[in-house]
Amino acid sequence: MNVAERNQQGEYYVNAKIASVLNLTEADFPQYPETHQVYRIMTDLIEVHSKGFRGVVITALVGKYLNPKYNPLENFYACNPRSLFEGGIWDALTANNIPCGKSDPLNVAKNIQHLNEAWAQGRRPQSAALAAVHFLRLLHKSSAELQERLVSYFFYRLVRYSKSIKDFRIEDSDYAAISRQMLAAKLIAFAAGFPESGIIPQLLIAKMLSALFSSSSIKVEGGDESVFGTNTTSKKPADIWLSTDGKPTILFEVTVKRIDNKRLDDCLDSLRTLGLLHNPVTFVCRLQKDVQQLAVSGGSYRHKGKQFEFVDLGAFIASLSSLLLPEELIGVVEEMRVFISHVNVSIRTKNGWNTIFGKLD
């Protein structure tokens, strides 16, 4: 079969397996109580925010379905995992509200042939990587009947975990009851404390800037929810940028990670490629913590002839909040609350939202 047919078969397989376990309960798997090794393996593999290891296992299962001779432990890449996952598996998972990213297996097993302890070493969380290895080994040495039961149990646990995230209640409050700066303080605490791999602060800043320039000819681009559904190697001017008449003007890099010369080099390479070396670049970050390796003075640092500017994430959010009407800021908060309810947002971040915004005091 050609690539398109193969990917379609992979999508069909995942859809069929999910459908087959939707109405099952723990009573259908009495052989796997909480004390059983398989139960613990599934917990370590599935009930974690890191989606890559689940993606590796699902891709391996599909590869095995398409070619019974395929052995992911010895040659994971033999199934062409990128095409298989991005061209079919991802569609099935997304359609069934299973937390996933566009390139899950590639995020943790890019160019990996052997799935073993050496591969798992240093992965985060390592327990999830080891669980993937142990589960695939168990499958490999099991009879056909036991393999089928194990695969069904894997999809059952995956669906159960996904449902627990989907059903998680996100707190709502009367945000009009507090001042803009009190609301800003909550947004600052949330963005810095629960960044969700950097997605939250980027999305928040993008939404605040969009609200600020909503009646202007200036457009705010980048930093939207498409982080969950897209996978592109094309370079963006920045995390977020302002544009006039379709041309980028001011560029913003929003991060809560360490900024060093390597990060600035990467930025320069991108700017050079896009012909934007003369555009101003501002890093929105935790000013004291994230720039310790740079000699930032007065919110500025010159690197290889390019002047980079730095502003504190909290101060930036507070300033933007003061420029928005109360109803505009409340609208931003509500948009963030809706985003937090997404199945791909971790339970930790959902709990963080409820802790910070559940009580308006």
C-alpha positions, 0 to 999 in steps of 0.5 A: 500500500502507498503512504496515504493508504498506510496512514489511513489504516493507522488512523482506522486502527486507533479509532477502532481500538478507542471505540472498542474500550469506550464502555469498558470498566475496571471490572473488564480487566480483573487480572490487572489490579492496582498492585499488578505490574501492568497496572503500574506500568500503565500509570507511569506511561499514561498518567503523565503530562508528557505525551511523547512516550504514549506517542511512541507506544501508540506508533509502535502498536500501529506499526505492528498492526501494519506489519506483524514482523515489525519490532519497535524495540530493535528498529523503531524507525522502521515503521516511518513514525513521523508520517504514520503519527502525523498523517493518521494517528494524530487525527484519530487521537484528536478526534477522540479528545486524547491529549496529544501533540502533532509530533509526539514520538519524535519529541522523545525518540527522534532518530532512535533505533533501539527503545531500551534503558539506554534510550530511557536514561535521562528522559523526562520523566524517566519513569514514563520512558522506562514504562514504554520500554517495559510495556513493549517488551512485555508485548513482544514476548506475550502470546497473541491472546495476551497481546490483544488483552494488553493492547485493549488495556492500554487503550482503556487506560488512555481513554480513562485518563483522557476523560478525567482531564476532559471532565476536570472542572475549571473554576469561574468567578465574577472577575468584575468584582476586583480591580484590574491590578488585582486581576493582573497580579493573579495573571502574573502568578499564573503565567510565572507559576504554571507556564505549561512549557511556555505556552501560557505566558505567550498566549496571555501576552498575545491576547492582551496585546490583541485586546489593546490593538483591537481597534487599531490598524496594527495587527498582533500575530503569533502566540495563539492556540495553534501550538497544539495542532500545528507542526511547522519548520517555517521560521516565525519572526518571533513568538509574537510580533506586531505588523503594519500593512502585513510587515512585521515591526516590533518583535517579542520573545516571551519566555520563562526559560534561561536566556543565554548567548546561544538563545540570542544566536538562534534569534539572530539566525532567524532574523537574518533569514527573514531579513528582519535584523533591523527590527527591534526585539524585546524579550519578555521574561522573568528579568532577574532570573532568566538573564543571569548569564547576560550582562543586561544593563538598563533593560538592554544587552548588545550581542553581535551588533544587535541591541536586544531589550528585556522587560519583566514578565510581571511588569509587562502584564501589569502595564498592559492591564492598566491600558485595557478597559475592565471589560477587555481585561475580563475578556482576556481572563475568560479566554484564558479560562476557556483555553485552560479547559483544553484536554491538552492542558495538564492537570497541574496547570488546571489545578493552578488556575483553580487555586489562583482564580477560584478565590477572588481575594 
